[in-house]
Amino acid sequence: MRMEAPINYYKESLKELEAIKATGKRPTLLFHVCCGPCSCFPLTFLCPHFDVTIYYANSNIYPSEEYDHRLSELKKLISYLKRDYGYEVKLIVPPYDNESYQKTMAPYAGSPEGGERCFACYRLRMEESYAYAEAHGFDYFTTVMTVSRQKNSKKLNEIGAELALKYPKTKYFHSDFKKNHGLEIGTEIRKKYELYNQNYCGCKASFEEMKEREKRLQNRVQK
C-alpha cells in the first residue's frame, strides 16, 4: 500500500497567503495565543497579511499567578511590536476558569504529556476560540501552538480542519510556525524584548511534572 506524503503545513500557509495577496484585501484573523514568547515569530509572520486579534483562551494555565504573568508579558510584546513594526494587534481576554477546566480534563488524569490529555486540551481551547471567531465574523482562525517543538502540529492542524467543518463561516489557517527557522527567529525576538520564558506548558499536571524535574535535578546536584 502506498503511503500518503505528509502535509507540509508551512507550505500550505504560504499558498494561502499568496491567495490572500491576489485578492488585494486584508482579512481579519482571530489568533489563539498562549503566551508572549510563542507569539513572537507568528505575529511577525501574520501581521503583514491580516488584521490580527489575539484571543487569550487559556484557562488551562495553573496557577492563576502564572496565567496573569504570561498575559502581562503578552501585552508587553504587543506594545513592542506596535512601537517597532507598527502592528496594531488587538487583544481579547475571556474569563479565566481553571476550576471548570480541571473538571473537564479529569478523565485524562494520568495521561502523559504529549498524549491524549494534551490533545483534549488543544481541542478545548481551540474550539472556544473558533466559536468566538465565527460568532464575531472573523475571516480566519488559527492557533499559535504549532510553533512549539513539544506540540504535535499534525494533530493541531487536524483539529483545526475538523473545527472548520463545524464553524464554516470562518476559514482555518493551516500553520507550522516552527518551520523555516520560525522557532529560532522567535527566540531572538524574545531575547531582544527580554520576555519571561516559562519552563512548563501550563496546566497543573505539567506544573507538577516541572516541579518533579527540578527536584530530581537538585538531588543530582547535591550528590
C-alpha positions as CSV (number, residue, x, y, z in Angstrom):
1,M,0.0,0.0,0.0
2,R,1.3,3.4,-1.0
3,M,1.8,5.8,1.9
4,E,0.5,9.3,1.5
5,A,3.1,12.0,1.8
6,P,2.7,14.1,5.0
7,I,1.2,17.5,4.6
8,N,3.7,20.4,4.7
9,Y,1.6,22.8,6.7
10,Y,4.2,25.6,6.3
11,K,3.9,25.4,2.5
12,E,0.1,25.4,2.9
13,S,0.3,28.6,4.9
14,L,2.4,30.2,2.1
15,K,-0.1,29.1,-0.5
16,E,-2.9,30.7,1.5
17,L,-1.0,34.0,1.9
18,E,-0.5,34.1,-1.9
19,A,-4.2,33.6,-2.5
20,I,-5.0,36.4,0.0
21,K,-2.5,38.7,-1.7
22,A,-4.2,38.1,-5.0
23,T,-7.5,39.4,-3.6
24,G,-6.0,42.7,-2.6
25,K,-7.8,42.5,0.7
26,R,-6.6,42.3,4.3
27,P,-8.8,39.7,6.1
28,T,-9.4,39.5,9.8
29,L,-7.9,36.7,11.8
30,L,-8.6,35.6,15.3
31,F,-5.4,34.2,16.7
32,H,-5.5,31.8,19.7
33,V,-2.3,32.6,21.8
34,C,-1.0,31.0,24.9
35,C,1.9,33.4,25.8
36,G,4.3,36.1,24.5
37,P,7.3,34.0,23.7
38,C,5.4,31.6,21.5
39,S,3.8,34.6,19.7
40,C,7.0,36.4,18.7
41,F,7.6,34.9,15.3
42,P,3.9,34.0,14.4
43,L,2.8,37.6,14.9
44,T,5.6,38.9,12.6
45,F,4.5,36.3,10.1
46,L,0.8,37.0,10.2
47,C,0.5,40.8,10.8
48,P,1.7,41.9,7.4
49,H,-1.2,40.0,5.8
50,F,-4.0,40.0,8.4
51,D,-5.9,42.3,10.7
52,V,-4.9,40.2,13.8
53,T,-6.9,39.9,17.0
54,I,-5.4,37.7,19.8
55,Y,-7.8,35.6,21.8
56,Y,-6.1,34.6,25.1
57,A,-8.2,31.5,25.9
58,N,-6.0,29.7,28.5
59,S,-8.0,28.5,31.5
60,N,-5.6,25.5,31.5
61,I,-2.8,27.6,33.0
62,Y,-2.0,26.9,36.6
63,P,-1.7,28.6,39.0
64,S,-3.6,31.9,38.4
65,E,-0.4,33.9,39.1
66,E,1.2,32.2,36.1
67,Y,-1.8,33.0,33.9
68,D,-1.5,36.6,34.9
69,H,2.2,36.7,34.4
70,R,2.0,35.2,30.9
71,L,-0.8,37.7,30.0
72,S,1.3,40.6,31.2
73,E,4.2,39.5,29.0
74,L,1.9,39.1,26.0
75,K,0.7,42.7,26.5
76,K,4.3,43.9,26.6
77,L,5.1,42.1,23.3
78,I,2.0,43.7,21.7
79,S,3.2,47.1,22.7
80,Y,6.8,46.5,21.5
81,L,5.5,45.2,18.1
82,K,3.4,48.3,17.7
83,R,6.4,50.5,18.6
84,D,8.9,48.8,16.4
85,Y,6.8,47.4,13.5
86,G,3.7,49.4,13.5
87,Y,1.5,46.3,14.0
88,E,-1.9,47.1,15.5
89,V,-2.8,43.9,17.3
90,K,-6.0,43.8,19.4
91,L,-6.4,41.5,22.5
92,I,-9.4,39.8,23.8
93,V,-9.2,38.1,27.2
94,P,-12.1,35.7,28.0
95,P,-12.8,34.8,31.7
96,Y,-10.3,32.6,33.4
97,D,-11.9,29.4,34.9
98,N,-9.3,26.9,35.8
99,E,-11.7,25.1,38.1
100,S,-14.0,24.2,35.2
101,Y,-11.0,23.3,33.1
102,Q,-9.8,20.8,35.7
103,K,-13.2,19.1,35.9
104,T,-13.4,18.8,32.1
105,M,-9.9,17.3,32.0
106,A,-10.4,14.9,34.9
107,P,-10.9,11.9,32.6
108,Y,-7.4,12.3,31.3
109,A,-5.7,12.3,34.7
110,G,-2.5,10.2,34.4
111,S,-2.2,10.6,30.7
112,P,1.5,11.6,29.8
113,E,2.3,15.0,28.4
114,G,2.1,14.9,24.6
115,G,-0.7,12.3,24.6
116,E,-4.5,12.3,24.8
117,R,-4.6,14.8,27.7
118,C,-2.8,17.4,25.6
119,F,-4.9,16.6,22.5
120,A,-8.1,17.2,24.6
121,C,-6.6,20.5,25.9
122,Y,-5.8,21.6,22.3
123,R,-9.3,21.0,21.2
124,L,-10.9,22.6,24.2
125,R,-9.1,25.9,23.8
126,M,-9.2,25.9,20.0
127,E,-12.9,25.3,19.9
128,E,-13.6,28.0,22.4
129,S,-11.6,30.4,20.2
130,Y,-13.0,29.2,16.9
131,A,-16.6,29.5,18.2
132,Y,-15.8,33.1,19.1
133,A,-14.3,33.8,15.7
134,E,-17.3,32.6,13.8
135,A,-19.8,34.3,16.2
136,H,-18.0,37.6,15.6
137,G,-17.5,37.4,11.9
138,F,-13.7,36.8,11.6
139,D,-12.5,35.7,8.2
140,Y,-9.8,33.3,9.5
141,F,-8.8,31.5,12.7
142,T,-5.5,29.8,13.7
143,T,-3.5,28.9,16.8
144,V,0.0,29.8,18.0
145,M,0.6,26.3,19.3
146,T,2.2,24.9,16.2
147,V,5.3,27.0,17.0
148,S,6.2,24.6,19.8
149,R,8.5,21.6,19.4
150,Q,6.6,19.9,22.2
151,K,3.3,20.1,20.5
152,N,2.0,17.9,17.7
153,S,1.5,20.2,14.7
154,K,-0.2,17.5,12.6
155,K,-2.8,16.9,15.4
156,L,-3.3,20.7,15.9
157,N,-4.0,21.2,12.2
158,E,-6.3,18.2,12.1
159,I,-8.3,19.6,14.9
160,G,-8.4,23.0,13.2
161,A,-9.7,21.3,10.0
162,E,-12.4,19.4,11.9
163,L,-13.5,22.6,13.6
164,A,-13.7,24.4,10.3
165,L,-16.4,22.0,9.3
166,K,-18.3,22.9,12.5
167,Y,-17.7,26.7,12.0
168,P,-17.7,27.1,8.2
169,K,-18.1,30.9,8.1
170,T,-14.5,31.3,9.4
171,K,-11.7,29.7,7.5
172,Y,-8.9,27.7,9.2
173,F,-5.4,28.9,8.5
174,H,-3.1,25.9,8.5
175,S,0.3,26.5,10.0
176,D,3.6,25.1,11.3
177,F,5.2,28.2,12.8
178,K,8.3,26.4,14.0
179,K,9.4,25.7,10.4
180,N,11.7,27.7,8.2
181,H,13.6,28.9,11.3
182,G,10.4,30.3,12.9
183,L,11.4,29.0,16.3
184,E,14.9,30.4,16.2
185,I,13.6,33.8,14.9
186,G,11.0,33.9,17.7
187,T,13.7,33.1,20.3
188,E,15.8,36.1,19.1
189,I,12.8,38.4,19.3
190,R,12.0,37.1,22.8
191,K,15.6,37.8,23.9
192,K,15.5,41.2,22.4
193,Y,12.5,42.2,24.4
194,E,13.6,40.3,27.5
195,L,10.3,38.4,27.8
196,Y,9.7,35.9,30.6
197,N,10.1,32.4,29.2
198,Q,8.1,29.8,31.2
199,N,9.6,26.3,31.8
200,Y,6.4,24.3,31.6
201,C,3.5,24.1,29.2
202,G,0.8,25.5,31.5
203,C,-1.6,23.0,33.1
204,K,-1.5,21.7,36.7
205,A,-0.2,18.3,35.5
206,S,2.7,19.9,33.6
207,F,3.4,22.2,36.5
208,E,3.7,19.2,38.8
209,E,5.9,17.4,36.3
210,M,8.1,20.5,36.1
211,K,8.5,20.5,39.9
212,E,9.5,16.9,39.8
213,R,12.1,17.6,37.2
214,E,13.5,20.4,39.3
215,K,13.6,18.1,42.4
216,R,15.4,15.4,40.5
217,L,17.9,17.9,39.2
218,Q,18.5,19.3,42.6
219,N,19.0,15.8,44.1
220,R,21.6,15.0,41.4
221,V,23.5,18.3,42.1
222,Q,23.6,17.6,45.8
223,K,25.1,14.1,45.4
